Amino acid sequence: MATKHYPTPMLDVLEEGPWPSFISGIKNLRDNHPNERIRNMTNGVLGQLEHSYETRMGYWKGGTISVFGYGGGIIPRFSEVGHMFPESKEFHTLRVQPPAGNYYTTDMLRQLANSWEKYGSGLQTFHGQTGNIMFIGSDSKNYQGFFDEINDYGWDLGGAGPCVRTGMSCVGAARCEMSNCNEQAIHRHLLNNFTDDVHRPALPYKFKFKVSGCPNDCMNAIERADFAIIGTWRDDMKVNQAEVKNAIMKKAAEIGKEGDRAAGRQYMFDNVISRCPTGAIKLNDDDTMTVDNSNCVRCMHCLNVMPKALQTGDDKGVSILMGGKRTLKIGDLMGTVIIPFMKMDSEEDYERIKELASTVIDYWAENGLEHERCGEMIERIGLVNFLEGIGIDPDPNMIKQPRNISYVRMDGWDEAAEAWFNRKREEKMAAA
């Protein structure tokens, strides 16, 4: 065991609740890990954390460190009270990119864990809001060795600082019937294309890609990503009428009224029909369901409640929204629709999305202010100017939320919409 256990009376209280405590995890490493270096490091970090709780102050300071050839990916942590807790006076965090869709094998995880125990503290967290695997607690002597080892068997650092950050994608079609695109393929195409921008920070601030396979948006892309790709469809929702009828009777049984058709119908009215935000779904007298697809806004509620009866359409693709972010200068921003629909079937489609992303990043890098996210730039210069800058014509389908237009001045919008419809009409006639 470590030569000296720092007393932790305040941290001990955090172990008393009903939920697992991170304090218990660190103590387990301190008390039971066979490696003396790890026992000492975790002992020191517990001591410093207790000291922070006592004084209500933080004592970690940053710096600039990275592995050879990279400009970011490591969060330096140097202790201002290292003389009191020398075992953890350096406690750097390495961000490592997860596989697309967060697919791991147990062998992969064991390999990473073994490498981290060799060079670091043994503390790891997975993904969180950064999307990275966070390897927490290495000193300046060992972090390069850890990176070299995991890089040799296929892992790479994620982004940190003013750069393209680690991308994220949902589990997608492998596990989810709502998927409308190849989430992992989109993720890998974008990541591979912007690797240099991940490792060499040269942008006004962070830029994030996130891919969700349907409007449920399990990746929180719309509210957390500068460039959000959301799987969707543009034809009619598919309705399996037999399964609608089965669902009515099944729900009746679930609420304790087996065989009571009226109770099942009432459940559907209360929990599906009445909750459609645009009143686009109707339950008929014969227990069939009718969907007004022209008014469907893809809220996904009915599909989530009745996944056997209701399914996404067959004409699948993606919508692209830009400008989402959490609070910084001007508060939270949701992404605004820039590309209402785009097919993702061919290599040309993937090239198009990469070209669009490159254009957006270049325009933002040139016009964004220091420490300004892409969405904040759009808010400052106006959406119309942004669209002009990236070479995209205004489209009536560019919405910020259902039934509302984007937050821009509307001067000349009617004329722009008329021009768009005329252009589409001419394109259709030319193709005929």
C-alpha positions in Angstrom: 0.0 0.0 0.0 1.0 3.7 -0.3 3.4 4.9 2.3 0.9 7.5 3.6 -2.8 7.7 3.2 -4.0 11.3 3.2 -7.1 11.7 5.3 -10.3 12.3 3.3 -13.2 12.9 5.6 -15.1 15.2 3.2 -14.6 12.8 0.3 -15.7 9.9 2.4 -19.2 11.5 2.6 -19.5 11.2 -1.2 -19.5 7.4 -0.8 -22.6 7.4 1.4 -25.3 7.8 -1.2 -27.2 5.1 -3.1 -25.2 5.6 -6.4 -21.7 4.4 -7.2 -19.1 7.0 -6.3 -16.0 8.0 -8.2 -14.3 8.3 -4.9 -14.7 4.6 -4.2 -13.1 3.8 -7.6 -10.1 6.0 -6.9 -9.7 4.5 -3.4 -9.9 1.0 -4.9 -6.9 1.8 -7.1 -5.1 3.4 -4.1 -5.6 0.4 -1.8 -5.6 -2.6 -4.1 -3.7 -2.0 -7.3 -0.6 -4.1 -7.5 1.5 -1.3 -9.1 3.0 1.0 -6.4 3.2 4.0 -8.7 -0.5 3.9 -9.4 -1.3 3.5 -5.7 0.8 6.5 -4.9 -0.6 8.7 -7.7 -4.2 8.0 -6.8 -3.4 8.6 -3.1 -1.9 12.0 -4.0 -4.8 13.0 -6.1 -7.3 12.1 -3.3 -5.2 14.2 -1.0 -5.3 17.2 -3.3 -9.0 16.8 -4.0 -9.7 16.8 -0.2 -7.6 19.9 0.1 -9.7 21.6 -2.6 -12.9 20.7 -0.9 -11.6 22.1 2.4 -10.4 25.4 0.8 -13.1 25.6 -1.9 -10.3 26.3 -4.5 -8.9 24.5 -7.4 -5.1 23.9 -7.7 -4.6 22.6 -11.2 -2.9 24.8 -13.7 -2.4 24.2 -17.4 0.5 24.6 -19.7 1.4 23.4 -23.2 2.5 19.8 -23.7 1.9 17.4 -26.5 3.3 14.3 -28.2 5.8 14.7 -31.0 4.3 16.0 -34.2 1.0 17.0 -32.6 -0.3 20.4 -31.5 -3.0 19.2 -29.1 -4.9 16.3 -27.7 -3.5 16.5 -24.2 -4.9 18.5 -21.3 -1.9 19.5 -19.1 -2.4 19.4 -15.3 0.3 20.7 -13.1 -0.4 21.0 -9.4 0.0 24.3 -7.6 0.3 22.3 -4.3 2.7 19.7 -5.6 4.9 20.2 -2.6 2.0 19.0 -0.4 1.1 16.1 -2.7 4.2 15.2 -4.7 2.8 11.9 -5.9 0.4 13.6 -8.2 2.1 16.9 -9.0 1.7 16.2 -12.7 -1.6 14.6 -13.7 -2.1 15.1 -17.4 -5.2 13.9 -19.4 -4.9 12.3 -22.8 -7.9 12.5 -25.2 -8.1 9.4 -27.4 -10.6 9.1 -30.3 -13.1 6.3 -29.9 -14.1 4.1 -32.9 -17.1 5.3 -35.0 -20.3 4.4 -33.3 -18.4 3.6 -30.1 -17.9 0.0 -31.1 -15.4 -1.8 -29.0 -14.4 -5.4 -28.4 -13.3 -6.6 -24.9 -9.9 -7.2 -26.3 -9.6 -3.6 -27.5 -10.6 -2.4 -24.1 -8.2 -4.7 -22.2 -5.4 -3.6 -24.5 -6.0 0.1 -23.7 -6.4 -0.6 -20.0 -3.1 -2.5 -19.9 -1.2 0.3 -21.7 -2.7 2.9 -19.4 -1.7 1.0 -16.3 1.8 0.8 -17.7 2.1 4.5 -18.2 -0.7 6.3 -16.3 -2.8 6.2 -13.2 -5.4 3.6 -14.3 -8.2 6.2 -14.2 -10.3 6.3 -17.4 -13.6 7.9 -18.4 -15.5 7.1 -21.6 -16.8 9.7 -24.0 -18.8 12.3 -22.0 -19.4 15.6 -23.7 -16.0 15.7 -25.5 -16.7 12.3 -27.2 -13.2 11.1 -26.3 -11.8 8.3 -24.2 -10.2 10.3 -21.3 -7.1 8.8 -19.9 -6.6 10.8 -16.7 -3.3 11.0 -14.8 0.0 10.7 -16.5 3.3 12.6 -15.8 5.5 14.4 -18.2 7.9 11.4 -18.4 5.3 8.8 -19.4 2.6 10.4 -21.6 4.7 10.1 -24.8 5.3 6.4 -24.1 1.6 5.7 -23.7 0.7 7.5 -27.0 3.5 5.7 -28.9 2.2 2.3 -27.7 -1.5 2.8 -28.4 -0.7 4.5 -31.7 1.3 1.4 -32.8 -1.9 -0.6 -32.5 -4.3 1.9 -34.2 -5.4 4.6 -31.8 -5.0 8.3 -32.2 -5.4 11.4 -30.1 -8.5 13.5 -30.1 -8.8 17.2 -30.4 -8.2 19.8 -27.8 -7.9 23.6 -28.2 -8.9 25.7 -31.3 -9.3 22.8 -33.7 -11.6 20.3 -35.2 -12.7 18.2 -32.3 -13.3 14.4 -32.0 -16.4 13.4 -34.0 -19.2 11.3 -32.7 -21.7 9.0 -34.3 -24.6 6.9 -32.9 -24.8 3.1 -32.9 -27.0 3.5 -36.0 -28.2 0.8 -38.3 -26.4 -2.0 -36.4 -28.8 -1.8 -33.5 -31.5 0.8 -34.4 -34.5 0.4 -36.8 -34.8 4.2 -37.0 -31.5 4.6 -38.9 -31.6 6.5 -42.2 -28.0 6.6 -43.2 -24.6 4.9 -42.7 -23.6 6.9 -39.6 -20.2 5.3 -39.2 -19.2 5.9 -42.8 -20.1 9.6 -42.6 -18.1 9.8 -39.4 -15.0 8.2 -40.8 -15.1 10.2 -44.1 -15.2 13.5 -42.2 -12.7 12.4 -39.5 -10.2 11.1 -42.0 -10.5 14.2 -44.2 -9.9 16.6 -41.3 -7.2 14.7 -39.3 -4.7 17.5 -39.8 -7.2 20.0 -38.4 -7.7 17.8 -35.3 -4.0 17.6 -34.5 -2.8 21.1 -35.4 -5.0 23.7 -33.8 -5.3 26.7 -36.1 -9.0 27.8 -35.9 -10.8 30.5 -34.0 -12.1 27.9 -31.6 -13.5 24.4 -31.5 -15.5 22.8 -34.4 -17.5 19.6 -33.8 -19.0 17.0 -36.1 -21.7 14.8 -34.8 -23.8 12.2 -36.7 -27.2 10.9 -35.6 -29.0 8.4 -37.8 -32.5 9.8 -37.2 -34.2 12.9 -35.7 -34.2 11.3 -32.2 -30.7 12.7 -32.3 -29.1 10.4 -29.7 -25.8 12.2 -30.2 -27.3 15.6 -29.2 -25.9 16.8 -32.5 -28.4 19.6 -33.1 -27.6 21.3 -29.7 -23.9 20.4 -29.4 -22.3 20.3 -32.9 -21.2 23.1 -35.2 -21.9 20.6 -38.1 -24.7 18.2 -37.3 -25.7 15.4 -39.7 -29.2 14.0 -39.0 -30.6 11.0 -40.8 -34.1 11.6 -42.2 -36.4 10.6 -45.0 -38.5 12.6 -47.6 -41.2 10.2 -48.7 -44.2 8.9 -46.8 -43.9 7.2 -43.4 -44.7 3.5 -43.7 -47.8 2.3 -41.8 -48.4 -1.4 -41.0 -52.1 -1.4 -40.4 -52.1 -4.9 -38.9 -49.5 -3.9 -36.3 -51.5 -0.8 -35.5 -54.5 -3.0 -34.6 -52.2 -5.3 -32.6 -50.7 -2.4 -30.7 -54.2 -1.2 -29.7 -55.1 -4.6 -28.1 -51.6 -5.0 -26.7 -51.8 -1.6 -24.9 -55.2 -2.5 -23.5 -53.7 -5.6 -22.0 -50.7 -3.7 -20.6 -53.0 -1.3 -18.7 -55.0 -4.1 -17.2 -57.9 -4.1 -19.6 -57.2 -7.1 -21.8 -59.6 -7.5 -24.7 -61.0 -4.0 -24.2 -60.6 -2.4 -27.7 -62.0 1.0 -26.5 -59.4 1.2 -23.7 -56.6 0.5 -26.2 -57.9 3.1 -28.6 -58.1 5.6 -25.8 -54.5 4.9 -24.9 -53.5 5.6 -28.5 -55.4 8.9 -28.5 -53.8 10.0 -25.2 -50.3 8.9 -25.9 -49.9 9.0 -29.7 -52.5 11.0 -31.6 -52.9 13.9 -29.2 -49.1 14.3 -28.8 -48.4 14.8 -32.5 -47.3 18.5 -32.6 -48.9 19.2 -36.0 -51.9 16.9 -35.7 -50.6 14.9 -38.7 -51.7 11.5 -37.5 -55.3 10.1 -37.2 -56.7 6.9 -35.8 -59.7 5.8 -37.9 -62.8 4.1 -36.7 -61.7 0.8 -38.1 -58.4 0.9 -36.0 -56.3 1.9 -39.0 -54.0 4.9 -38.9 -53.7 7.7 -41.4 -50.6 10.0 -41.6 -50.7 13.4 -43.2 -47.1 13.3 -44.3 -47.0 16.8 -45.7 -47.4 18.1 -42.1 -45.1 15.6 -40.4 -42.2 17.4 -38.8 -40.2 14.2 -37.9 -40.6 14.6 -34.1 -40.3 10.8 -33.9 -42.7 10.4 -31.0 -45.2 8.1 -32.8 -42.4 6.0 -34.3 -40.8 5.6 -30.9 -44.1 4.5 -29.3 -45.1 2.2 -32.2 -41.9 1.0 -33.9 -43.6 -2.1 -35.4 -46.6 -0.2 -36.8 -44.8 2.9 -38.0 -41.5 3.0 -39.8 -39.4 5.6 -41.6 -39.8 6.0 -45.3 -37.6 4.5 -48.0 -36.2 7.6 -49.6 -33.5 8.1 -47.0 -30.8 10.7 -46.6 -29.6 13.4 -44.2 -30.3 16.9 -43.1 -27.3 19.1 -42.2 -27.6 21.7 -39.5 -25.0 24.2 -38.5 -24.2 26.4 -35.5 -25.2 24.3 -32.5 -23.3 24.8 -29.2 -23.6 25.1 -25.5 -23.3 28.3 -23.5 -20.4 30.6 -24.2 -20.6 34.1 -25.3 -24.3 34.4 -26.3 -25.9 31.4 -24.6 -27.0 28.1 -26.1 -27.7 27.8 -29.8 -29.6 25.1 -31.7 -28.3 24.2 -35.1 -30.1 25.8 -38.1 -31.0 23.7 -41.2 -28.6 24.5 -44.0 -29.1 21.4 -46.2 -32.7 20.3 -45.8 -32.1 16.9 -47.5 -29.1 15.2 -49.1 -28.8 11.6 -50.3 -25.9 9.6 -48.9 -25.7 6.7 -51.3 -22.7 7.2 -53.4 -19.0 8.2 -53.1 -20.0 11.5 -54.8 -22.4 12.2 -51.9 -19.6 11.6 -49.4 -17.3 13.9 -51.4 -20.0 16.6 -51.4 -20.4 16.5 -47.6 -16.6 16.7 -47.2 -16.4 19.6 -49.6 -19.2 21.4 -47.8 -17.5 20.9 -44.4 -14.2 22.2 -45.8 -15.9 25.3 -47.2 -17.7 26.0 -43.9 -14.5 25.6 -41.9 -12.5 27.8 -44.2 -15.1 30.5 -44.2 -15.4 30.4 -40.4 -11.6 30.4 -40.0 -11.4 33.6 -42.1 -14.4 35.4 -40.6 -14.8 34.1 -37.1 -13.4 36.1 -34.2 -11.0 34.6 -31.6 -12.8 32.2 -29.3 -16.0 32.4 -31.4 -17.9 29.3 -32.3 -19.4 28.9 -35.8 -22.9 29.5 -34.5 -21.9 32.7 -32.8 -20.4 33.9 -36.1 -23.6 33.1 -37.9 -25.6 35.0 -35.2 -23.2 38.0 -35.6 -23.1 38.3 -39.4 -26.6 36.9 -40.2 -27.6 33.7 -41.8 -28.0 35.3 -45.2 -24.4 36.4 -45.3 -23.2 33.0 -44.1 -25.1 31.2 -46.8 -23.7 33.6 -49.4 -20.2 33.0 -48.0 -20.4 29.2 -48.3 -22.1 29.4 -51.7 -25.6 28.0 -50.8 -28.9 29.6 -52.0 -31.6 30.3 -49.5 -34.2 27.6 -49.3 -37.7 27.8 -47.7 -36.9 24.5 -46.0 -34.1 26.1 -43.9 -35.8 26.1 -40.6 -34.6 26.6 -37.1 -37.6 24.8 -35.5 -40.9 23.4 -36.8 -43.2 26.0 -38.2 -40.7 28.8 -37.9 -38.2 30.4 -40.1 -34.6 30.9 -39.1 -33.5 33.8 -36.9 -32.6 36.2 -39.7 -34.0 39.5 -41.1 -36.8 38.7 -43.6 -36.0 41.5 -46.0 -36.5 40.0 -49.5 -37.2 36.5 -48.2 -40.4 36.2 -50.3 -38.5 37.1 -53.4 -35.8 34.6 -52.6 -38.4 31.9 -52.0 -40.1 32.6 -55.3 -36.7 32.5 -57.1 -36.0 29.1 -55.5 -39.4 27.6 -56.6 -38.8 29.0 -60.1 -35.3 27.5 -60.2 -36.6 24.1 -59.1 -39.4 24.2 -61.7 -36.9 25.0 -64.4 -34.6 22.1 -63.3 -37.5 19.7 -63.4 -38.5 20.8 -66.9 -35.0 20.5 -68.1 -34.7 17.0 -66.7 -38.0 15.9 -68.3 
